[in-house]
Amino acid sequence: MMEERQGISARQRSLVVAGAVVAGGAATLGLLFAPFLAWLFIVSAVAAAMPLLMREQPKACARACLVIGAGMLTWALIGAVIGMFLFIPAALLLLGAAFVDPGNRPGRWFVVATPLAAVAAFPLIVLPSDSENEPPPYFDATLESTNRFNEGEFNERKEHLRDFGATRIEVFGVGNTGQLILHVDMPEDFPEGQSQDRLRKEIARLPGVVKVDPCTFYTCDY
């Protein structure tokens, strides 16, 4: 009986490392352009690096590459609207790593079962979810300049948005564009006398706000 080799081949290692690096780059871009979804990008990047922990176990590493690559590709397609498409190159690299070494491949049943599991999971994830479990919508307001970040009147007035139902208020920059976004979360149910429309109008009245975009967990109406 042939003994299992100690350690993955150089070709397989290079693809696994490349997949982890590309996933890390995708996560960095995601954090820059969608910081409110940071945990999704971080979890995806960490998953892509998992096969590196199995580099001394060739068969287990190949299977991990297949499972994580297939899962990541499925997730990248499902979550494309929120930026997960950035992980498609990493997913393809991991899938390639699973088969690059002829003497170290996942096995027939693993090769058949993994894509089937991914396909089976696809409709379960994309089916309309229970609205009770979906996070409430929010507003992203574009500011005219970065000067508003330190402007006293703007900072004072934005805190008064809580009087109109806002539950969390923060300002963040969009990459290196110099553009600022005012992010305002809202409750599932507004107090009596308040409403989503009233909160939106109040955000629009803030100094420096040029537009207000209603958003959900999945997308913004930019």
Secondary structure, 3 states (H helix, E strand, C coil): CCCCCCCCCHHHHHHHHHHHHHHHHHHHHHHHHCHHHHHHHHHHHHHHHHHHHHCCCHHHHHHHHHHHHHHHHHHHHHCHHHCHHHHHHHHHHHHHHHHCCCCCCCCHHHHHHHHHHHHHHHHHHHCCCCHHHCCCCEEEEEECCHHHHHCHHHHHHHHHHHHHCCCEEEEEEECCCCEEEEEEECCCCCCCCCCHHHHHHHHHCCCCEEEEEEECCCCECC
